[in-house]
Amino acid sequence: MILQSKGITPGEETIFIVAGSTLRALGYFLAAIALTKFYNLPRNLKKSILFGLLRTVIGLITTLPLVHRLKIDENLFIIAPIIAVVRFFEWFVLIMFFYDKKFEHRLDDIKYSIIGVLYSLVFDFATGALIIIWGLARMG
């Protein structure tokens, strides 16, 4: 699949995807808790868990095919802005659905969506670093 060209086996790739997705779901759950506070809404554990899971699943559904189809290694400077725009809309729609259904806080929605894109980028770097470290450890 995506990482096999790096010498990573299909089993290892599955582990990376599951581990990365689990880490992202936890991180997005924490983001949901922060968003609940920012929007001055009452705490809702189920809603925060659902937000974290949906954000993770939507990201996987949109990003993995893009990365696979466009060969991220060869086209990083083309694909990165595309992914950033896609992620902005993912965050924006989820924020609207969970926190601002009446669209009363447009500037906050945009601000938190941009912060969400940057937050997602942290997970991208962490995943990339893990893949590099794993590859170096296998080499030697």
Order of alpha helices (4+ residues) and beta strands (2+ residues): alpha-alpha-alpha-alpha
